[in-house]
Amino acid sequence: GKVAQCVRDADIAWHSGNWKYNKHSIGIEHEGYASRAGAWSDAMYHASARLAAHLSKRHDIPVDRYHIVGHNRVPGSTHRCPGPHFDHVRYRRLIRHYRRR
């Protein structure tokens, strides 16, 4: 449930496996193994959703499945995260909740 910044806002991270996406996106990385069923704790969902809500507000990013995507949906990416056990609907619901605050 802890959040840490690894790349400065002014820099471009190589996070999605696609340079065009990297230049026009913000990457949120999660600790753990996406393929494991227990990888997504309540604390992780909430901490990540609070961060995503802040970024969504700050950069006017819509909270929908077209703008908040996993690396596995980026064209050309070889990443499989966030994996089969990640609840995208719950995550977006939490982001909307924290965005209203």
VMD Tcl script that draws the C-alpha trace (Angstrom):
set ca {
  {0.00 0.00 0.00}
  {2.99 2.35 -0.25}
  {3.68 4.64 -3.20}
  {7.13 5.75 -4.39}
  {8.19 7.82 -7.38}
  {11.00 6.28 -9.43}
  {11.05 8.58 -12.48}
  {10.84 12.37 -12.27}
  {7.76 13.98 -13.85}
  {9.97 15.80 -16.38}
  {11.46 12.52 -17.65}
  {10.02 9.80 -19.88}
  {10.00 6.29 -18.44}
  {10.41 3.15 -20.52}
  {7.44 1.42 -18.93}
  {5.00 0.22 -21.55}
  {7.33 -1.36 -24.10}
  {6.18 1.13 -26.77}
  {8.06 4.44 -27.16}
  {5.05 6.32 -28.62}
  {2.93 5.30 -25.62}
  {5.75 6.07 -23.19}
  {6.00 9.64 -24.50}
  {2.28 10.27 -24.01}
  {1.47 8.34 -20.86}
  {2.20 7.96 -17.18}
  {3.26 4.54 -15.99}
  {2.25 3.13 -12.63}
  {4.22 0.03 -11.75}
  {3.08 -2.42 -9.09}
  {5.24 -4.63 -6.94}
  {4.81 -8.37 -7.05}
  {3.97 -11.06 -9.57}
  {0.91 -10.34 -11.70}
  {0.36 -14.02 -12.43}
  {-0.23 -14.83 -8.74}
  {-3.80 -14.76 -7.47}
  {-2.89 -13.02 -4.21}
  {-0.74 -10.30 -5.79}
  {-3.40 -7.58 -5.56}
  {-4.06 -6.67 -1.93}
  {-6.72 -4.18 -0.84}
  {-3.95 -1.83 0.27}
  {-2.35 -1.97 -3.18}
  {-5.64 -1.33 -5.00}
  {-6.43 1.66 -2.77}
  {-2.96 3.23 -2.82}
  {-2.68 2.85 -6.58}
  {-6.21 4.17 -7.14}
  {-5.48 7.24 -5.00}
  {-2.39 7.94 -7.11}
  {-4.27 7.34 -10.37}
  {-7.09 9.64 -9.19}
  {-4.60 12.40 -8.41}
  {-2.92 12.02 -11.81}
  {-6.27 11.79 -13.58}
  {-7.40 15.07 -12.01}
  {-4.08 16.82 -12.54}
  {-3.77 15.86 -16.21}
  {-7.49 15.68 -17.07}
  {-7.33 11.97 -17.92}
  {-10.73 10.30 -18.31}
  {-11.30 7.33 -16.02}
  {-12.33 4.72 -18.54}
  {-10.97 1.54 -20.10}
  {-9.56 3.47 -23.06}
  {-7.37 5.84 -21.05}
  {-6.40 3.74 -18.04}
  {-4.96 0.54 -19.45}
  {-2.65 -2.25 -18.43}
  {0.68 -2.72 -20.15}
  {-0.80 -5.84 -21.72}
  {-3.07 -3.59 -23.86}
  {-0.26 -1.45 -25.29}
  {0.49 -2.31 -28.94}
  {3.78 -4.14 -29.31}
  {4.27 -4.60 -25.58}
  {5.55 -7.94 -24.35}
  {4.40 -7.18 -20.79}
  {1.54 -9.28 -19.45}
  {0.76 -7.07 -16.49}
  {-1.38 -6.38 -14.67}
  {-2.21 -10.05 -15.21}
  {-5.34 -12.19 -15.14}
  {-6.21 -11.55 -11.48}
  {-6.35 -7.75 -11.66}
  {-9.90 -6.39 -11.27}
  {-10.02 -3.48 -13.74}
  {-13.65 -2.63 -12.94}
  {-12.91 -2.38 -9.22}
  {-9.79 -0.32 -9.90}
  {-11.62 2.24 -12.06}
  {-14.44 2.42 -9.50}
  {-11.88 3.21 -6.77}
  {-10.20 5.83 -8.96}
  {-13.56 7.55 -9.52}
  {-14.24 7.41 -5.78}
  {-10.91 9.03 -4.87}
  {-11.16 11.54 -7.71}
  {-14.39 12.94 -6.23}
  {-12.65 13.71 -2.93}
}
mol new
graphics top color blue
foreach p $ca { graphics top sphere $p radius 0.5 }
foreach p [lrange $ca 0 end-1] q [lrange $ca 1 end] { graphics top cylinder $p $q radius 0.2 }
display resetview
